[in-house]
Amino acid sequence: MSKQLSFILSMLCTVNIVSLGVGAERQIEAELLDGGGVTVITSERLTFDYGKNYAVFEKDVVVTDPGMQLVADKLAVWFSETGDATLIKAEGAVHITQEDKVATAGQATYDVVNGKIVLVQNPRLQRGLHYLEGTTITYWRDKELLIVEPQSRLVIFPENGQDQIHLLGN
């Protein structure tokens, strides 16, 4: 997800748009989406605490960002005083798709400030047939560093008739 989750603006606009009626809502939403770079979050329920700079999306959560899509049962977002997302936590059947890569886990936490993503509860990264599993998968976006521990397991399938390679670690 982008450092600046622009959905705060979209969310505030949506709150104000509700009073304008459905026609105006669709027009403003279309204008926002046409601008590109917009993050859209949908869910059955949203609780937003302005005083604590905290939002919780519950049931059938779908985050569509220009670079990826995330699906989860629950999504919590903490914000700085300036409205930037600082911490994002997705729980329950987390499924993240980015181009040809898929990440699944029971829980995903993204420390936006440090660029650190932690996947736990049966985490798995997959690209094509190849996949990586472990107890905890930690990835630092800025450093392009990935650590899987303990019980890491990387499975690489053959391509173009090459031998199958299985790398197992504990």
N, C-alpha and C positions, 0 to 999 in steps of 0.2 A: 504494500500500500504506500501511497505517496506520503511524504512527511506532513504536508499540509492537506489534511482531509477537508476538502472543500464542501463536504456535506453539511457543515455547520451553517454556511450561508444558505444552502439549499433547504435545510431544515427550518431555518428561521423564515425563509421566504414561504415555505409550505405552511407554516403556522399562520402567517399573515394572509396567504392566498386563500385559505379555507373560508375566510369571511367574504372573499370576493366572488365565490361561486366556481363551479366546475369549468366553465368556458375559459375564464381568465386563468385558472390554474393550469389548464392544458397549454395555453399560449405561453405563459411564463416558463413552464417546465420545458417546452420545446426549445425556447430561446436559450435556456441554460445548457441543455444537452447539446445543442448545435455548436456551442463554444468549445467543446472538447475538454478533456482533462477533468471531467466531472465524475465524482464518486456518488453512486446511488445505493442506498441501503433500504431494503424493504423487510418488514417483519409484521407479525400479527399484533405486537404490542411494543410501544416505545415509552420508556420512562426517562425523562430528562430532568436532572436536578441542576438548575442554573447556579445556585449558591455553592454547590460542591464541584461544579465543572465535571459532571459525570453523566453518562447516558448508558442505558441498558436496553438492548433490543432483544425481544424474546419470541420464540416460536417461528419456525420457517424463515430464518434470517438469511438473506441473500445480499452480498456486497458485490457490486459490479464496479470495478475500477478500470481505468484505461489499460492497466497492465495485467490484471488478473481478475478472477472471480472467486469468492469465498462463500461457502454455504455452512451454516452451523445451527444448532438449536438455540444458542444464546451468544450475544456479543456485548461486551462491556467496553466503553471507551472513556478514558480520563483525558481531560484537556488542561492546557496551561491557562494562565490568566489572559493570554492574548488569543485564545481560541484554537491553538494548534493541538492536535492529538499528541499525547505523550506516551500513553500506554494503551494497548488494545489486547483484549483477552477474549478468545472464542472458545466455546465449550460445547461438547456433545456432537458427535458425528461431524467433525470438522473436515471439510473437503475443499482444498485450494487448487485451482487450475490456473496455470500460466503457460500459454503457448502449448507445447507438447509435454509439459511437466505437470505431475499431479502429486500433491501432498495430502495425506490423510492422518488424522490423529483424534484422540478423544479431547485434547486440549491444545490450543496454540496461543502463545503469548508473544506479543511484538512490542519490544521496548523501542519506540520510535526514535527517541533521542540518541540512543546508542546503536541503532540499526541491528538489534539482536532479536532473533526469532527462536523460540524454544517450543519444540513439539514433544508432547508426552502422551502416555496412554496409547500404546500400540502405534507409534508413529511410523510412517512409511513414505518414502520418496520414490516416485516411479517416473521413468521416461521410456516409453515404448514397453518392451518386455523387461528391461533392466530395472532393478529396484534395490533400495537400501533400507534396512530396518535396524532398530536398536531400542533400548529402553528410553533414551533421551537423544533427540537430534537438536543440536544447537547450530545456528547459522548466523554469522555476522555479515550483513549486506555490504557494508563499506569495505571490509577487509577481504571479502570473498573467502571466508574461512568457515569450514564445516567440521564439527566434532560430533561423533556418534559414540555414546558410551552408556553404560556397559553393554555387553553382548551385541556388538555390531555385526551386521550381516549384509554383505554386498553380493548380489547375484547379477552376473553379466552373461547374457545369452550370445551364442555365436552369430556373427554376421558374415555373409558371403562365404559360407562353408568353413569358417574358422572353427577351431576347437572351442567347446564351451568352457568358460572359466567361472569358477565359484570361489570367491574370497570370503572366508569366514574368520571372524575374530571374536575373542571373549574378553 
